[in-house]
Amino acid sequence: MSDPKQIIVMRTDLKMRKGKMIAQGAHASMKVLLDRSTFSNAHEEPEIGPSGQEDDFRRVLREVHNATPPNLSITLNPAMQTWLLGLFTKICVRVDSEEALDEVYANAMAAGLPCAMIVDAGKTEFNGVPTKTCCAIGPALPAELDPITGHLKLL
């Protein structure tokens, strides 16, 4: 069995700066996981770490912001678990239009694959117009991804 991977599908017709493309791809990769998550504030007491002291992040939030960070729970399928514990393989491919991005995303959704579309707010590029920039598909097994993204060229 092949290791799971994640495919980042990036629009090249937008002529984004390289840094912008990297940020958008990172957003997409994280959004796949965060879309499968739930947050709760059920734990109000300071979390005590192995050293017997409160976690630094939680302490700063509590002291400076008078807040307790929410607990995060993510529902992972077996491919996602393997991916997170393994190599975190990501492959970046390209499409040349919003229509092509929409088609790839729709095909991934129809196949039941974890995926996330990123719509940039347009504050630094795109003249203030919200714009679909990329999507992430997977982590999933190559046999599930290849029919959807195997024809796309590497970025």
C-alpha positions as CSV (number, residue, x, y, z in Angstrom):
1,M,0.0,0.0,0.0
2,S,1.3,3.5,-0.9
3,D,1.6,6.2,1.7
4,P,-1.1,8.9,1.8
5,K,-0.4,12.3,0.3
6,Q,-2.1,15.6,0.0
7,I,-2.5,17.5,-3.3
8,I,-2.4,21.3,-3.4
9,V,-4.1,22.6,-6.6
10,M,-3.0,26.1,-7.3
11,R,-4.4,28.6,-9.9
12,T,-1.6,30.0,-12.1
13,D,-3.7,32.4,-14.1
14,L,-3.8,34.8,-11.2
15,K,0.0,35.4,-11.4
16,M,0.3,35.5,-7.6
17,R,3.6,36.3,-6.0
18,K,5.5,33.2,-4.8
19,G,5.0,34.1,-1.2
20,K,1.3,34.6,-1.7
21,M,1.1,31.2,-3.4
22,I,2.9,29.5,-0.5
23,A,0.6,31.1,2.1
24,Q,-2.5,30.1,0.2
25,G,-1.3,26.5,-0.1
26,A,-0.6,26.4,3.6
27,H,-4.0,27.8,4.3
28,A,-5.6,25.0,2.2
29,S,-3.5,22.3,3.8
30,M,-4.5,23.3,7.3
31,K,-8.1,24.0,6.4
32,V,-8.6,20.3,5.4
33,L,-7.8,19.4,9.0
34,L,-9.5,22.3,10.7
35,D,-12.8,21.6,8.8
36,R,-12.9,18.3,10.5
37,S,-12.4,19.8,14.0
38,T,-14.5,20.9,16.9
39,F,-13.6,23.4,19.6
40,S,-14.8,23.4,23.1
41,N,-14.1,25.4,26.3
42,A,-15.0,22.4,28.5
43,H,-11.6,22.5,30.3
44,E,-11.5,25.7,32.4
45,E,-8.8,24.7,34.9
46,P,-5.1,25.4,34.0
47,E,-3.6,22.5,32.1
48,I,-0.7,21.0,34.0
49,G,2.2,19.7,32.0
50,P,4.7,16.9,32.8
51,S,6.8,19.4,34.7
52,G,3.9,20.0,37.1
53,Q,3.5,23.5,35.8
54,E,0.8,25.1,33.7
55,D,1.5,25.1,29.9
56,D,3.2,28.4,28.9
57,F,0.8,29.2,26.1
58,R,-2.2,28.7,28.3
59,R,-0.7,30.7,31.1
60,V,0.0,33.7,28.9
61,L,-3.5,33.6,27.5
62,R,-5.0,33.4,30.9
63,E,-2.8,36.1,32.4
64,V,-2.7,38.6,29.5
65,H,-6.0,38.0,27.8
66,N,-8.0,36.5,30.7
67,A,-9.0,33.7,28.5
68,T,-8.7,29.9,28.3
69,P,-7.8,28.5,24.8
70,P,-10.4,26.1,23.5
71,N,-9.7,22.4,23.3
72,L,-9.4,21.2,19.8
73,S,-10.6,17.8,18.6
74,I,-10.0,16.6,15.0
75,T,-11.8,13.6,13.5
76,L,-9.2,11.7,11.3
77,N,-9.7,8.9,8.9
78,P,-7.0,6.2,8.7
79,A,-5.2,7.8,5.8
80,M,-5.1,11.2,7.6
81,Q,-3.7,9.4,10.8
82,T,-1.0,7.7,8.7
83,W,-0.2,11.0,6.9
84,L,0.1,13.0,10.2
85,L,2.4,10.3,11.7
86,G,4.4,9.8,8.6
87,L,6.1,11.9,5.9
88,F,3.4,14.7,5.4
89,T,3.8,14.3,1.7
90,K,2.4,17.2,-0.3
91,I,2.3,17.5,-4.1
92,C,1.7,20.9,-5.7
93,V,0.0,21.0,-9.1
94,R,-1.5,23.7,-11.2
95,V,-4.7,24.7,-13.1
96,D,-5.1,27.7,-15.3
97,S,-8.5,28.9,-14.4
98,E,-11.2,29.2,-11.7
99,E,-13.4,26.8,-13.7
100,A,-10.6,24.2,-13.7
101,L,-10.1,24.6,-10.0
102,D,-13.9,24.3,-9.4
103,E,-14.0,21.1,-11.4
104,V,-11.2,19.4,-9.6
105,Y,-12.7,20.4,-6.2
106,A,-16.1,19.2,-7.2
107,N,-14.7,15.9,-8.4
108,A,-12.9,15.5,-5.0
109,M,-16.0,16.3,-3.1
110,A,-18.0,13.8,-5.2
111,A,-15.4,11.1,-4.5
112,G,-15.8,11.8,-0.7
113,L,-12.2,12.9,-0.3
114,P,-11.3,15.4,2.4
115,C,-10.7,18.7,0.7
116,A,-10.8,22.5,1.2
117,M,-11.2,25.5,-1.1
118,I,-9.4,28.7,-0.2
119,V,-11.0,32.1,-1.2
120,D,-8.6,34.9,-0.6
121,A,-10.2,38.1,0.9
122,G,-8.4,40.2,-1.7
123,K,-6.8,42.6,0.8
124,T,-3.2,42.4,-0.6
125,E,-3.9,41.2,-4.2
126,F,-6.9,40.9,-6.5
127,N,-8.0,44.6,-6.0
128,G,-10.2,43.8,-2.9
129,V,-12.2,41.1,-4.7
130,P,-12.6,37.7,-2.9
131,T,-10.8,35.2,-5.2
132,K,-10.6,31.4,-5.3
133,T,-6.8,30.7,-5.3
134,C,-6.3,27.0,-4.5
135,C,-7.6,23.9,-2.9
136,A,-6.2,21.0,-1.0
137,I,-7.3,17.4,-1.5
138,G,-6.4,14.7,0.9
139,P,-4.6,13.4,2.7
140,A,-5.7,10.3,1.0
141,L,-4.3,7.3,-0.8
142,P,-2.7,7.8,-4.2
143,A,-5.3,5.4,-5.8
144,E,-8.0,7.7,-4.6
145,L,-6.3,11.0,-5.6
146,D,-4.8,10.0,-9.0
147,P,-8.1,9.7,-10.9
148,I,-8.9,13.3,-9.8
149,T,-5.5,15.0,-10.0
150,G,-3.2,12.7,-11.8
151,H,-3.6,14.6,-15.1
152,L,-2.5,17.9,-13.6
153,K,1.0,19.3,-14.2
154,L,3.4,20.0,-11.3
155,L,3.5,23.6,-10.1
